[in-house]
Amino acid sequence: MQTTHKSNPKLDEITDAEFERFKEYFYRKTGIQFENSKRYFVDKRLLQRIHSTGHDSFRSYFTTMRYQASGEELQELINIMTVNETYFFREEYQFECMVENALNEIMRHKKPGEEIRIWSVPSSSGEEPYSIAIYLLEHWAGIDKIDLEIISSDIDSKMLDRCRRGVYSKRSVQHLPNKLLERYFTPVAGNSYKICQDLLDSVSFTQINLSDAAQTRSYRNFDLIFCRNLLIYFDDASRRQAAEVFYDAMNPGGFIFLGHSESMSRISSLFKVRKFAKAMVYQKPQA
């Protein structure tokens, strides 16, 4: 963002009132609720943006950011305030449940020519949607019998750029068997690995804010949704709103996978609990 403000090196703290004002604004824009325990994390990144944009006070920065027509600075804030920590085959037992139970049940209700659609949100840096694609290729016999589409979405624009590049650290791929690492990745500079072009082409990445109805209403007809470890950052109202977004986005009989510490039953009565051998998931009732 271009600015003529001069940096003030003495600005080294955010007041309680400023923190509350920012926290309320960020919640309204994203649905993400920062607890007081996150105060240091939020203050540090907020001060980083104030300094890097050349403002000399929270008030100056906050006013400019709120009324900026392009929304560029708000997006920068979203990018640095959202945590993106994941790795390939995280909570693998859910992928096992996907191929052993959920997909086979969905297939029984598909008509000839219909496709299966999977939505992974948030994308984070891409490990989850690419893990889904690899798992399907390796473990699901139905992959050759039906067209399948994987869409992955995130609020963080820079993370989406990383997803599309498909370059991952050794830590990100540490849980992958060597045969899969050799089959789907190529070593690149910096002790990293680049995912193969076929997998890059198998996932479509889109930007979405689950709190923005104008953005979410176009997401429809999904059979599987993976939304793992996102709702823990929302408060009760935002969780209920997200549950309604997912319900509207799903085909009847579709399944949603949440993180191991998350429970749809505590959020919404829209879905019924399905307990399979490997995992508990939530299903949109058949019409």
Buried (B, 14 or more C-beta within 10 A) or exposed (E): BEEEBEBBEEBEEBEEEBBEBBBEBBBEBBBBBBEEEBBEEBBEBBBEBBBEBBBBEBEBBBEBBEEEEEEEBBBBBBBBBBBBEBBBBBBEEBBBBBBBBBBEBBBEEBEEEBEBBBBBBBBBBBBBBBBBBBBBBBEBEBBEEBEBBBBBBBBBEBBBEBBEEBBBEEEBBEBBEEEBBEEBBEEEEEEBBBBBEEBBEBBEBBBBBBBBEEBBEEBEEBBBBBBBBBBEBBEEEBBBBBBBBBBBBBBEBBBBBBBEEBEBEEBBEBBEEBEBEBBBBBBBEEE
